[in-house]
C-alpha cells in the first residue's frame, strides 16, 4: 500500500516538474536566436562604423588635396606676369577648380584658366571670371 501511495505522489510531481520545465526549454531556442541576432547586429554596427571611418578618411584626404590644389593655383596665378590675380577667387572641389572674380580682359580670363588647368592635380577648370572694363568719364 505504501508503494501505491508513493507512486501516486511521485508521478504527479514528476509530471508537474516536466510541465514547468517545458517553457524553459522552449525559451532556450528563442534566446539562442536572440543572442545570434544580437551578435549579427553588433557585427553590422561594427561594419557600418568601419565604413563611416573609411568614408571620413577619404573625405578628409580629398579636402586636403583640394586645399593643396587651391594653394598651388593661387601661387601660379600670383607668379604669372600676364595675370592680375588680386581679383580672382579660387576654390577647388574634387579636383575641379573654379575661378571667380573680375579681370580686365577676355585674354586675361582665358590665360588664368590655362594657368589653373596646368596646375598639378587639377581635373577641370570652371572659369567664371567676368571681364570688367573701367569706364573713364574724364
Buried (B, 14 or more C-beta within 10 A) or exposed (E): EEEEEEEEEEEEEEEEEEEEEEEEEEEEEEEEEEEEEEEEEEEEEEEEEEEEEEEEEEEEEBEEBBEBBBEBBBEBBEEBEEBBBEBBBBBBBEEBBBBBBBBEEEEBBEBBBBBBBEBEBBEEBBBEBEEEEEEEEE
